[in-house]
């Protein structure tokens, strides 16, 4: 069997759990699986940023300094209830995301299934509406698939797609300040009632939180009761 990421041959370890539950063996070799850094320990109540290794000046109580600033802004206060992420966006994760998202290796999403689902059900349940962050039509054509929707499909829950996105320059090319100042690229794709619904946005990476908050603002304006998010990685 070959590792889904490095393609090196390996013998997957099988346990009694795999035999008793018919669970598939890991699609990654031990080296690649171990290179992912899962988020654990104390985190920011809102964005899920780990506090381990964070300077005290970048933390105020249960919030990181970034979320304190978001909460001080009347336009953005409480727009995003909380974000939770599975992995740190370390150098290995950056390489894997590039391979998956920019080079079109769709199958890599299988490597995230167990941990992504486990983290989702730690914080949410099947009463939440699952909304993947959309790509613009141009970006979708370029990549061939929406990585956020691929992650949402791992949850095996109904997927709602009330948002559409205008095509602008890639967020990855913008500085932090430019991301914070960017205009809202999202709008409702059609007239739809979200009144009273609790929504979980799905995306691949939380960086500044701007993209998720812009999407959340549109959904709240359409009547959603709350908007949270879960991402694969935390930048």
C-alpha positions as CSV (number, residue, x, y, z in Angstrom):
1,X,0.0,0.0,0.0
2,X,1.3,3.5,-0.8
3,X,0.9,6.6,1.4
4,X,-1.6,9.0,0.0
5,X,0.8,12.0,0.5
6,X,4.4,10.9,0.1
7,X,3.4,7.8,-2.0
8,X,6.0,5.7,-0.2
9,X,5.0,2.0,0.2
10,X,4.1,1.0,3.7
11,X,2.3,-1.7,5.7
12,X,-0.7,-0.1,7.5
13,X,-1.0,-1.1,11.1
14,X,-4.3,-3.0,11.7
15,X,-5.8,-3.3,15.2
16,X,-8.7,-5.2,16.6
17,X,-10.7,-2.0,16.2
18,X,-10.4,-2.2,12.5
19,X,-11.5,-5.8,12.4
20,X,-14.5,-5.3,14.8
21,X,-15.7,-2.0,13.3
22,X,-14.7,-2.7,9.7
23,X,-12.8,0.6,9.9
24,X,-10.4,1.2,7.1
25,X,-6.7,1.2,7.8
26,X,-4.9,4.5,7.8
27,X,-4.2,5.9,4.3
28,X,-1.0,7.6,5.5
29,X,2.3,6.2,6.5
30,X,3.4,6.8,10.1
31,X,5.9,9.5,9.2
32,X,3.3,11.6,7.3
33,X,0.6,11.1,9.9
34,X,3.0,12.1,12.7
35,X,3.9,15.3,10.8
36,X,0.5,16.8,11.4
37,X,0.2,18.8,14.6
38,X,-3.2,18.5,16.3
39,X,-4.5,21.4,18.3
40,X,-5.0,20.7,21.9
41,X,-4.7,22.4,25.3
42,X,-6.0,25.8,26.2
43,X,-7.3,27.8,23.2
44,X,-9.0,31.2,22.5
45,X,-12.7,30.9,23.3
46,X,-13.6,32.5,19.9
47,X,-11.1,31.6,17.2
48,X,-9.6,28.5,18.7
49,X,-6.0,29.8,18.6
50,X,-3.8,27.7,20.9
51,X,-2.3,29.6,23.8
52,X,0.7,27.4,24.2
53,X,3.8,29.4,23.2
54,X,1.8,32.6,22.8
55,X,3.2,35.7,24.4
56,X,1.1,37.0,27.3
57,X,0.8,40.3,25.5
58,X,-1.2,38.5,22.8
59,X,-3.8,37.2,25.2
60,X,-6.4,38.9,27.3
61,X,-8.2,36.4,29.6
62,X,-9.9,33.7,27.5
63,X,-9.4,35.6,24.2
64,X,-6.4,36.2,22.0
65,X,-5.5,39.8,21.1
66,X,-7.0,39.4,17.6
67,X,-10.4,38.4,18.9
68,X,-10.3,41.2,21.5
69,X,-10.0,43.6,18.6
70,X,-12.8,41.9,16.6
71,X,-15.1,42.2,19.7
72,X,-14.3,45.9,20.2
73,X,-15.5,46.7,16.7
74,X,-19.3,47.1,16.7
75,X,-19.5,46.0,13.1
76,X,-18.0,42.6,13.9
77,X,-18.7,42.0,17.5
78,X,-20.2,38.4,18.0
79,X,-20.6,37.9,14.2
80,X,-18.7,34.6,14.5
81,X,-19.7,32.7,17.6
82,X,-16.7,30.5,17.6
83,X,-14.2,28.7,15.3
84,X,-12.6,25.4,16.0
85,X,-9.7,23.9,13.9
86,X,-8.2,20.5,13.8
87,X,-4.5,21.1,13.0
88,X,-1.8,23.7,13.2
89,X,-0.9,25.2,9.8
90,X,2.7,24.2,10.1
91,X,5.1,23.7,7.2
92,X,4.0,20.2,6.5
93,X,0.4,21.2,6.4
94,X,1.2,24.0,4.0
95,X,2.8,21.5,1.7
96,X,-0.2,19.1,1.9
97,X,-2.7,21.9,1.4
98,X,-0.8,23.0,-1.7
99,X,-0.7,19.5,-3.0
100,X,-4.4,19.1,-2.3
101,X,-5.9,22.5,-3.2
102,X,-3.6,23.9,-5.8
103,X,-2.4,20.8,-7.6
104,X,-5.8,19.1,-7.6
105,X,-5.0,15.9,-5.6
106,X,-8.6,15.5,-4.4
107,X,-8.1,12.1,-2.8
108,X,-6.0,13.7,0.0
109,X,-9.2,14.8,1.8
110,X,-9.5,11.1,2.9
111,X,-6.5,11.6,5.2
112,X,-8.5,14.2,7.3
113,X,-11.8,12.3,7.7
114,X,-11.4,10.8,11.2
115,X,-10.0,13.8,12.9
116,X,-12.2,16.3,11.1
117,X,-15.4,14.4,12.0
118,X,-14.2,13.9,15.6
119,X,-13.5,17.6,16.1
120,X,-16.8,18.6,14.6
121,X,-18.8,16.4,16.9
122,X,-16.8,17.6,19.9
123,X,-18.3,21.1,19.4
124,X,-21.4,20.7,17.2
125,X,-24.1,18.1,16.3
126,X,-26.4,17.2,13.5
127,X,-28.9,20.0,14.3
128,X,-26.5,22.6,12.8
129,X,-26.7,23.6,9.2
130,X,-23.5,22.8,7.3
131,X,-22.4,25.6,4.9
132,X,-19.1,25.3,3.0
133,X,-17.4,28.5,2.1
134,X,-17.9,28.8,-1.7
135,X,-15.3,29.5,-4.4
136,X,-16.0,31.9,-7.2
137,X,-17.0,30.3,-10.5
138,X,-13.5,31.2,-11.9
139,X,-11.6,29.7,-9.0
140,X,-13.8,26.5,-9.1
141,X,-13.1,26.1,-12.8
142,X,-9.4,26.6,-12.1
143,X,-9.2,24.0,-9.3
144,X,-11.8,21.6,-10.3
145,X,-13.3,21.2,-6.8
146,X,-14.1,23.3,-3.8
147,X,-11.9,22.1,-0.9
148,X,-14.4,23.4,1.7
149,X,-17.2,21.4,0.3
150,X,-14.9,18.3,0.1
151,X,-14.4,18.7,3.9
152,X,-18.1,19.2,4.5
153,X,-18.8,16.0,2.7
154,X,-16.7,14.1,5.2
155,X,-19.4,14.8,7.8
156,X,-22.1,12.9,5.9
157,X,-24.7,15.5,6.8
158,X,-27.0,17.6,4.6
159,X,-25.0,20.5,3.0
160,X,-26.5,23.9,2.4
161,X,-25.1,26.3,-0.1
162,X,-26.9,29.6,0.4
163,X,-23.8,31.7,-0.5
164,X,-22.0,32.7,-3.7
165,X,-18.8,34.5,-4.1
166,X,-17.4,37.2,-6.4
167,X,-14.1,36.6,-8.0
168,X,-11.2,38.7,-6.6
169,X,-7.5,38.3,-6.1
170,X,-6.4,35.3,-4.1
171,X,-6.5,35.9,-0.3
172,X,-3.2,34.1,0.1
173,X,-1.5,37.0,-1.9
174,X,-2.8,39.7,0.5
175,X,-1.2,41.0,3.6
176,X,-3.0,40.7,6.9
177,X,-4.1,44.4,6.8
178,X,-5.3,44.0,3.2
179,X,-7.4,41.0,4.2
180,X,-8.9,43.0,7.1
181,X,-9.9,45.9,4.8
182,X,-11.2,43.8,1.9
183,X,-14.8,44.3,0.9
184,X,-17.4,41.5,1.4
185,X,-17.3,39.1,-1.6
186,X,-20.3,37.0,-0.4
187,X,-24.0,37.4,-1.1
188,X,-27.0,35.1,-0.9
189,X,-27.2,32.9,-4.0
190,X,-31.0,32.9,-3.9
191,X,-33.8,34.1,-1.6
192,X,-33.7,31.6,1.2
193,X,-35.0,31.6,4.8
194,X,-32.3,31.0,7.4
195,X,-34.4,32.3,10.2
196,X,-33.5,30.7,13.5
197,X,-31.0,28.3,12.0
198,X,-27.6,27.7,13.7
199,X,-24.9,27.4,11.1
200,X,-21.4,26.0,10.9
201,X,-19.3,27.3,8.1
202,X,-16.7,24.9,6.7
203,X,-13.3,26.1,5.3
204,X,-9.8,24.8,5.0
205,X,-7.8,27.4,6.9
206,X,-8.5,30.1,9.5
207,X,-5.9,32.9,9.1
208,X,-7.3,36.3,10.1
209,X,-10.9,35.1,10.3
210,X,-12.0,37.8,7.8
211,X,-13.4,35.4,5.2
212,X,-15.5,33.5,7.8
213,X,-16.8,36.7,9.4
214,X,-17.8,38.2,6.0
215,X,-19.7,35.0,5.2
216,X,-21.2,35.0,8.7
217,X,-22.4,38.6,8.4
218,X,-24.4,37.8,5.2
219,X,-26.0,34.7,6.9
220,X,-26.9,36.6,10.0
221,X,-28.5,39.4,7.9
222,X,-30.6,36.6,6.3
223,X,-31.9,35.6,9.7
224,X,-29.5,32.9,11.0
225,X,-29.6,32.6,14.8
226,X,-25.8,32.1,15.0
227,X,-22.8,31.3,12.9
228,X,-19.8,29.3,14.0
229,X,-17.1,27.6,11.9
230,X,-14.7,24.7,11.8
231,X,-11.6,24.6,9.7
232,X,-9.0,22.0,8.9
233,X,-6.1,24.2,10.0
234,X,-5.4,27.2,12.1
235,X,-2.8,29.7,10.7
